[in-house]
Amino acid sequence: MGFASTVTADRTRDGIRVAVDAGERDQYLIGRDGETLAALQHVVARMLRARSPEDAIPRVEVDVAGFRDRRVESLREMARELMEEVRESGTEASTEPLSAIERRIVHLEVAEVGAFTSVSVGDGLFKRVIIRRDEDKRAG
């Protein structure tokens, strides 16, 4: 893209985590709502797949300036707030449209609490997560 950045890669329990720091230009790599970052991660993963044997392909996560970590925490907090809303109102609650990775984070947070269930609904880019009380385990 024509600007300097620092790139580090570390092995994680799940694969490889690539951290990029471009200073004041981080926002160009993150993009609107992380869209550019998601595309960058996709390209890096495709490059690795092209050079690795099928059974040796690691999971790759690319992060810029800690954006992904902040987004994960934001999604977890949103899930907790929606569960509290469901607990208080007794009706289901819905997220805004989320990517598959973001929906997975919400589903995992809901599963961790255990008194609620979650399901993805919608098509394509417009999938949301619906959170409901688990009928078998009444939320207190």
N, C-alpha and C positions, 0 to 999 in steps of 0.2 A: 504493500500500500504506500510505500515511500516514506516511512518514518521508523525511527529506531525503537526497538522494544527488547525486553529481556524475557527469555523463555527458559523455564526449568521444567523438568519432567521427573516424576517420582513414581515408583511402584507402590500400589496400594493393595489392599486385600482383594479388591475386585478387578484390578487391571492397572492402568496407567493414568495418572493425573498430570495434565500439562497446565502450568500456570504461566500466564502472559501478563507482563506489565509494560504498558506503553505510555506511562505517565499521564500527561494532560490529554493524550489522544485515546485513552482507554474507551471512551464512549463510541468511537468509530468502530472498534472491534466488538463492542457489546451490541450496539444497534438498538432500535426501538423494541422494548420489552424482551431484549435478549435474542432477537431474531438473527442478527448477524453472528452472534456467538454460537447459536445452534447450528447455523450453516457452516461456520468454521470447524466446529466439532465434527460435523458430518464429513467434511472434506478430509480432515485428518484421519478419521476412522477408515474412510475409503482408501486412502493412501496406504495405511497399514495393512488392510485386507489384501491389497494388490501385491504386497511384498512378503506376506507371511503365509505359511502353510495353513490350510483351513482349520486344523485343530489347534493352532497356536495363536489365534487372533485374540488379543486381549481387549477388554472393555476399555474404551478411552473416554476420559472426561476432560474437557478443556474449560478453563476458567480464566476470566480476565478481571484483575483487580478485586478478587473476592466476590464478584457479582453472584456467582452461582451459590456460594455459601449463604449470602444474604437472602437470595430468592428462596432457597430451601427453608430457611428459618421463617420467612414471611409466609410461605405456604403452610407450614406447620401451625403457625399462629392463626392463620385464617381457618384452618380445619378445626382448631380448638374453639375459636369463636363461634363457628357454625354449629359445633356440637352443643355449645352452651345455649345457643339460640333454639336448637331443637329441644333441648332439655326443658327450657322455659316455656316454649310455645306449644310443644307437643306435636308440631307439624314438621315436615321435612324441610331441609334448606339446600340451596344449590350454590355451587361456585360459578364464577364467570367461566367462559370457555378457556380450557387449558390444554397444553400439549400433552402427549402421552407420558413423558417423563414427569411433568408437573402433577398429572392425575395420579400417577403411581405414588408420589410423595404424600398426597392427601390420603389415598387409600391406606398407606402404611401407618399414618398418624391415627386415623380412625380405628384401624385394627388394634393398635397399641392400647387404646383406651378400653376397648372391649365391650362397651355398653351400646354401641352404635354399629350400623352397617352402612356401607357405601357402595354405590353402583355408578358406572359411567353411562351416560345417555347422550344421544345426539349423533351427528355424522361429521366425519372429517375434522376440519379445524374448529368446529363448533361444539365439540364434546365437552360436557360438564360433568361434575361429580355431584350426585345427590346423596345427602346424608340423612339417615333415618334412625329412629330409636330401634334397637334390637329388641324384637318382641319377646325373645327368650330371656333377655337380661335387662330388666328395667333399670334405666339410668336413675341414679338417686339424686 
